């Protein structure tokens, strides 16, 4: 029994160390690969739509995503390939977009069930075996469209197409390999969780449990529902625990498992060239400054849309009231718009009121703030540049929160004006989808730099804890 407790302690320590390595090193790399793949897929999607090979999904922006799932992959009639594959490829691109921005790449979040969903998504289109003879319906259909697209395509388009396909083929191999390794590791995380919460529980009878494998299974089944909440009971993994505790050849099994969980020196071999991670923070600030022009464009459209609604509601009675207010020097009533803000994670809506004049004033100030940051010679940028890294991180955190909030409000206003306009006024309403998408992409790219900096700092700390120094 004592040797089992010693092994359990070693195993828990090894899994915790490997978890830190995954969170700070491996999973950020996986996230970056998914982001690169999304960029390639987005380019392919736009190209196929532009060349009229697939039909653009008209409901794309209305679809809400809260969890990872794979698009349909069932057979469909050949004459519907443009619409059906267009929808499926659009759903695939949207899911990669969701993963790149909102999905949390951490061991705690990437459960066995979510890994299974990611694996299914990865198999939606087999980029490393894109063939017109593929048994995978989506892959076969896409391969046929691409083959048709290549016929008569100009050299520049053909080169761009081949480049995106080649990148995807390499990325999916790396991604699938990482997902498979993570799946195996998550099984050990699950087993360690059972050891910590069930076997180490005060009511777990060790004397009875370690009298036989059957007795240990009974004890685990007794305590499991009390402490594991909604965690599934994976019989095969529980049996592995019992084999490690009482099975024949348990010593070899334990040795193999602990060796498998070790973080090899070669695995964490990094470029030891001196790179100041502060540059990542400054790049993030400079990248974030690009939202300034986009905010200006949207502010102009908001003014035009506001004026459209004013004209739409400009009845004789309204004109008379304005004349009276002007005659008696009474201020115009404050315009307030009722909008619905959608939470990007939970997809729940909440009602809010936006005061038009106040919002537009703030919008102008925010735009000017970022326009000033865009010039590296500007005194404001130079002052930030001279600050300590924690101060810059706080500055970035504050501005990202401000931009994310602004993105939600602008999206809600865009929806509001489209719904509030009458049938005759609707053609005059200026949509902001393009600017909103650009705004979001700017935030994603700038945030990537911030995350890289934080990962770099945390990575160094974890390496030092693990005894892997990176000093020259």
C-alpha positions in Angstrom: 0.0 0.0 0.0 2.9 2.4 0.9 4.6 1.8 -2.5 1.2 2.7 -4.2 1.0 6.0 -2.3 4.6 6.8 -3.3 3.9 6.1 -6.9 0.7 8.1 -6.7 2.6 11.1 -5.4 5.2 10.9 -8.1 2.5 10.5 -10.8 0.6 13.6 -9.5 3.8 15.7 -9.5 4.6 14.6 -13.0 1.2 15.3 -14.4 1.1 18.7 -12.8 4.5 19.6 -14.3 3.4 18.4 -17.7 0.1 20.3 -17.4 2.1 23.5 -16.8 4.3 22.7 -19.9 1.2 22.2 -22.0 -0.4 25.4 -20.8 2.6 27.6 -21.4 4.4 25.9 -24.3 2.5 23.3 -26.3 -1.0 24.7 -26.3 0.0 28.2 -27.4 1.7 26.5 -30.4 -1.4 24.6 -31.2 -3.5 27.8 -31.0 -1.1 29.5 -33.4 -1.4 26.6 -35.9 -5.2 26.8 -35.7 -5.0 30.5 -36.4 -2.7 30.0 -39.4 -5.2 27.3 -40.7 -8.1 29.7 -40.2 -6.3 32.3 -42.3 -5.7 29.8 -45.1 -9.2 28.5 -45.0 -10.6 32.0 -45.0 -8.6 32.8 -48.1 -9.8 29.6 -49.8 -13.4 30.3 -48.9 -13.2 33.9 -50.3 -11.5 32.6 -53.5 -14.2 29.9 -54.1 -17.0 32.4 -53.5 -15.3 35.0 -55.8 -14.9 32.3 -58.6 -18.5 31.3 -58.1 -17.6 27.7 -57.2 -19.6 27.9 -53.9 -22.5 30.0 -52.8 -21.9 32.4 -49.9 -23.9 31.3 -46.8 -26.5 34.1 -46.4 -27.0 33.1 -42.7 -23.3 33.0 -41.8 -23.4 36.1 -39.5 -26.6 35.0 -37.7 -25.2 31.6 -36.6 -24.2 31.5 -32.9 -21.3 29.3 -31.8 -20.7 28.3 -28.2 -19.0 24.9 -28.5 -16.7 23.2 -31.0 -18.6 21.0 -33.5 -17.9 19.7 -37.0 -20.0 20.6 -40.1 -22.2 18.0 -41.8 -20.4 15.4 -43.8 -23.3 13.4 -45.2 -23.8 12.7 -48.9 -25.8 15.2 -51.1 -26.8 15.5 -54.7 -24.1 16.6 -57.1 -26.2 19.5 -58.5 -26.4 21.0 -55.0 -22.6 21.1 -54.4 -22.4 24.9 -54.7 -25.0 25.6 -52.0 -24.4 22.6 -49.7 -20.6 22.7 -49.7 -20.7 26.5 -49.5 -22.6 26.2 -46.3 -20.4 23.5 -44.8 -17.2 25.2 -45.8 -18.6 28.4 -44.3 -19.5 26.6 -41.1 -16.0 25.1 -41.0 -14.3 28.6 -41.4 -16.6 30.1 -38.7 -15.7 27.3 -36.3 -11.9 27.9 -36.9 -12.6 31.6 -36.3 -14.3 30.8 -33.0 -11.4 28.5 -31.9 -8.9 31.1 -32.8 -10.5 33.9 -30.8 -12.8 32.5 -28.0 -11.7 28.9 -27.3 -9.5 28.5 -24.3 -6.4 26.5 -25.0 -5.7 25.0 -21.6 -5.6 21.5 -20.2 -8.5 22.3 -17.9 -10.7 23.4 -20.8 -9.7 20.8 -23.4 -11.5 17.8 -21.9 -11.6 14.4 -23.6 -15.0 15.3 -25.0 -13.8 18.6 -26.5 -10.7 16.9 -27.9 -13.1 14.4 -29.6 -15.0 17.4 -31.1 -11.8 19.0 -32.3 -10.7 15.8 -33.9 -14.0 15.5 -35.7 -13.6 19.1 -36.9 -10.1 18.4 -38.1 -11.5 15.5 -40.2 -14.2 17.6 -41.9 -11.7 18.3 -44.7 -8.7 16.0 -45.1 -6.2 18.5 -46.3 -3.2 16.1 -46.3 -5.1 13.7 -48.6 -7.3 16.0 -50.7 -8.5 13.7 -53.4 -11.4 13.4 -55.8 -11.6 9.7 -54.8 -11.7 10.4 -51.1 -14.3 8.5 -49.0 -14.8 11.7 -47.0 -17.8 13.5 -48.7 -16.7 17.0 -48.0 -13.1 16.3 -49.0 -14.1 14.7 -52.2 -16.5 17.5 -53.2 -13.9 20.2 -52.3 -11.2 18.4 -54.3 -13.5 18.3 -57.4 -14.2 22.0 -57.1 -10.5 22.9 -56.7 -9.7 20.7 -59.7 -12.3 22.6 -61.8 -11.0 25.9 -60.5 -7.5 25.1 -61.7 -8.6 24.7 -65.3 -8.0 28.0 -67.0 -7.0 29.8 -63.8 -4.3 32.5 -64.2 -0.9 31.6 -62.8 -1.1 34.0 -59.9 -4.4 32.6 -58.7 -3.1 29.0 -59.2 0.0 29.8 -57.2 -2.0 31.3 -54.3 -4.4 28.3 -54.3 -1.5 25.8 -54.2 0.2 27.8 -51.4 -2.9 27.7 -49.2 -3.5 24.0 -49.8 0.1 23.2 -49.1 0.1 25.1 -45.8 -3.1 23.4 -44.7 -1.7 20.0 -45.5 1.3 20.6 -43.3 -0.7 22.3 -40.5 -3.3 19.6 -40.2 -0.6 16.9 -39.7 1.0 18.9 -36.9 -2.4 19.7 -35.3 -3.6 16.1 -35.4 -0.4 14.9 -33.9 -0.7 17.4 -31.0 -4.4 16.6 -30.5 -3.6 12.9 -30.3 -0.8 13.4 -27.8 -3.0 15.7 -25.8 -5.8 13.1 -25.8 -3.4 10.5 -24.3 -2.2 13.0 -21.7 -5.8 13.9 -20.8 -6.3 10.3 -19.9 -3.5 10.6 -17.4 -5.0 13.8 -16.1 -8.3 12.0 -15.6 -6.6 9.1 -13.8 -4.7 11.5 -11.5 -8.0 13.4 -10.8 -9.5 10.0 -9.7 -6.5 9.3 -7.5 -6.6 12.7 -5.8 -10.4 13.0 -5.3 -11.4 9.3 -4.9 -8.6 7.2 -3.8 -7.2 9.9 -1.5 -10.7 10.6 -0.1 -11.1 10.1 3.7 -13.9 7.5 3.2 -11.9 5.4 0.7 -11.1 2.2 2.5 -7.5 1.4 1.4 -7.2 -1.8 3.4 -10.2 -3.3 1.7 -9.5 -1.8 -1.7 -5.9 -3.2 -2.0 -7.0 -6.7 -1.0 -8.0 -7.4 -4.7 -8.6 -5.6 -8.0 -12.3 -6.2 -7.7 -12.3 -4.6 -4.2 -10.5 -1.5 -5.5 -13.1 -1.2 -8.3 -15.9 -1.4 -5.7 -14.3 1.2 -3.5 -13.8 3.6 -6.5 -17.4 3.1 -7.6 -18.6 3.9 -4.1 -16.8 7.2 -3.8 -16.7 8.3 -7.4 -20.3 9.8 -7.7 -19.8 11.6 -4.4 -16.8 13.7 -5.4 -16.5 13.7 -9.2 -19.7 15.6 -9.9 -20.6 15.2 -13.6 -17.3 13.6 -14.7 -18.0 10.5 -16.7 -17.0 7.1 -15.3 -14.5 5.7 -17.9 -14.3 2.1 -16.9 -11.2 1.4 -19.1 -9.2 4.2 -17.4 -10.3 3.1 -14.0 -9.1 -0.4 -14.9 -5.7 1.1 -15.9 -5.5 2.7 -12.4 -6.1 -0.7 -10.8 -3.5 -2.3 -13.0 -1.0 0.3 -11.9 -1.9 -0.4 -8.3 -2.2 -4.2 -8.2 -1.7 -5.7 -11.7 1.0 -8.1 -12.7 4.1 -6.2 -14.0 2.9 -3.0 -12.2 6.5 -1.9 -11.7 7.2 -1.9 -15.4 3.9 -0.2 -16.1 4.6 2.6 -13.5 8.2 3.1 -14.8 6.9 3.4 -18.4 4.2 5.9 -17.4 6.5 8.2 -15.4 9.0 8.2 -18.3 6.3 9.0 -20.7 5.2 12.0 -18.6 8.7 13.4 -18.4 9.4 16.7 -20.2 12.4 15.9 -22.3 15.2 18.4 -22.7 14.9 18.2 -26.5 11.2 18.9 -26.3 11.8 22.3 -24.7 14.9 23.2 -26.6 14.3 26.9 -27.5 16.1 29.5 -29.4 18.5 31.0 -26.8 19.1 34.1 -28.8 18.4 37.1 -26.6 15.0 38.5 -27.7 13.4 41.2 -25.6 9.8 40.1 -24.9 8.9 43.8 -24.4 9.0 44.1 -28.2 5.9 41.9 -28.3 4.1 44.3 -26.0 5.1 47.3 -28.1 4.0 45.5 -31.3 0.7 44.8 -29.7 0.2 48.5 -28.9 1.2 49.6 -32.4 -1.1 46.9 -33.9 -4.0 48.0 -31.7 -3.6 51.6 -32.9 -4.9 50.4 -36.3 -8.4 50.4 -35.0 -8.4 54.3 -35.1 -9.2 54.6 -38.8 -11.8 51.8 -38.6 -13.6 53.7 -35.7 -13.6 56.8 -37.8 -15.2 55.0 -40.7 -17.9 53.6 -38.5 -18.5 56.9 -36.8 -19.3 58.5 -40.2 -21.7 55.7 -41.0 -23.4 56.0 -37.6 -24.0 59.7 -38.2 -25.5 59.0 -41.6 -27.7 56.2 -40.2 -28.8 58.5 -37.3 -29.8 61.2 -39.8 -31.7 58.6 -41.8 -33.8 57.7 -38.7 -34.3 61.4 -37.9 -35.6 62.1 -41.4 -37.7 59.0 -41.3 -39.4 60.2 -38.1 -39.5 63.9 -39.2 -43.3 64.3 -39.1 -45.0 67.7 -39.1 -45.7 67.3 -35.4 -42.0 66.7 -34.8 -41.1 69.8 -36.8 -43.6 71.9 -34.9 -42.1 70.7 -31.5 -38.6 71.6 -32.7 -39.8 75.1 -33.6 -41.3 75.5 -30.1 -38.2 74.3 -28.4 -36.1 76.7 -30.5 -38.5 79.6 -29.8 -38.4 79.0 -26.0 -34.6 78.1 -26.0 -35.4 74.6 -24.8 -32.7 71.9 -25.5 -33.4 69.1 -27.8 -34.3 65.8 -26.0 -31.4 63.4 -25.7 -31.6 60.6 -28.3 -31.2 57.2 -26.7 -31.2 54.0 -28.6 -32.3 50.7 -27.2 -29.9 47.9 -28.4 -29.3 44.3 -27.5 -25.7 43.3 -26.6 -24.8 39.7 -27.3 -22.2 38.1 -25.1 -19.6 36.5 -27.4 -19.0 33.5 -25.1 -22.5 32.6 -23.6 -24.4 34.0 -26.7 -26.9 35.5 -24.3 -28.5 38.9 -25.0 -29.0 41.8 -22.7 -30.8 45.0 -23.3 -28.9 48.3 -23.0 -29.5 52.0 -23.8 -26.9 54.0 -25.7 -27.1 57.8 -25.5 -26.2 58.8 -29.1 -24.5 62.2 -28.4 -22.4 60.8 -25.5 -21.5 57.7 -27.5 -20.4 59.7 -30.5 -18.3 62.0 -28.4 -16.6 59.1 -26.8 -16.1 57.5 -30.2 -14.2 60.5 -31.4 -12.0 60.6 -28.4 -11.2 56.9 -28.6 -10.4 57.2 -32.3 -8.0 60.2 -31.7 -6.3 58.3 -28.9 -5.5 55.4 -31.2 -4.5 57.6 -34.1 -1.9 59.2 -31.9 -0.6 55.8 -30.9 -0.1 54.8 -34.5 3.0 57.1 -34.8 6.0 55.7 -33.0 7.5 59.1 -32.9 4.5 60.5 -31.0 5.3 61.6 -27.4 2.5 59.5 -26.0 3.8 56.3 -27.6 7.4 57.2 -26.5 6.1 57.6 -22.9 4.4 54.2 -22.9 7.6 52.8 -24.5 9.6 53.9 -21.5 7.3 52.3 -18.9 8.1 49.1 -17.2 6.6 45.9 -18.7 3.9 45.4 -16.0 2.7 49.0 -16.7 2.5 48.3 -20.4 0.6 45.1 -19.8 -1.9 47.0 -17.6 -2.3 49.6 -20.4 -2.9 46.9 -23.0 -5.4 45.0 -20.8 -7.4 48.2 -20.2 -7.4 49.1 -23.9 -8.3 45.6 -25.0 -11.3 45.6 -22.6 -12.3 49.0 -24.0 -12.1 47.8 -27.6 -13.9 44.6 -26.9 -16.7 46.5 -25.3 -16.8 49.0 -28.2 -16.9 46.1 -30.7 -20.0 44.7 -29.0 -21.7 48.1 -28.9 -20.9 48.9 -32.5 -22.2 45.5 -33.6 -25.4 46.1 -31.6 -25.9 49.5 -33.2 -25.3 48.1 -36.6 -28.1 45.6 -36.0 -30.3 48.3 -34.5 -30.2 50.7 -37.4 -31.0 47.9 -39.9 -34.0 46.8 -37.9 -35.3 50.3 -37.0 -35.3 51.7 -40.6 -38.5 51.6 -42.5 -38.7 49.7 -45.8 -38.2 52.9 -47.7 -35.3 54.1 -45.6 -33.5 50.7 -45.4 -31.5 51.2 -48.6 -30.0 54.4 -47.1 -28.7 52.6 -44.0 -24.9 52.1 -44.2 -23.9 48.6 -43.0 -20.7 48.2 -40.9 -20.0 44.5 -41.3 -16.7 45.0 -43.2 -15.4 47.5 -40.7 -16.5 45.3 -37.7 -14.7 42.3 -39.2 -11.5 44.3 -39.7 -11.8 45.7 -36.2 -12.1 42.2 -34.8 -9.1 40.9 -36.8 -7.0 43.8 -35.6 -7.9 42.9 -32.0 -7.0 39.3 -32.6 -3.6 40.0 -34.1 -2.7 42.5 -31.4 -3.9 40.3 -28.7 -1.8 37.5 -30.1 1.3 39.6 -29.4 0.1 40.2 -25.8 -0.5 36.5 -25.3 2.9 35.6 -26.7 4.5 38.0 -24.2 2.6 36.6 -21.3 3.4 33.0 -22.4 7.0 33.9 -22.8 7.2 35.3 -19.3 5.3 32.4 -17.8 7.3 29.9 -19.8 10.6 31.1 -18.4 9.2 30.9 -14.9 8.0 27.3 -15.4 11.3 26.3 -17.0 13.1 27.6 -14.0 10.8 25.6 -11.7 11.5 22.5 -13.8 15.2 23.1 -13.7 15.5 24.0 -17.4 17.3 27.2 -17.5 17.4 29.4 -20.5 20.3 31.7 -19.5 23.4 32.0 -21.6 
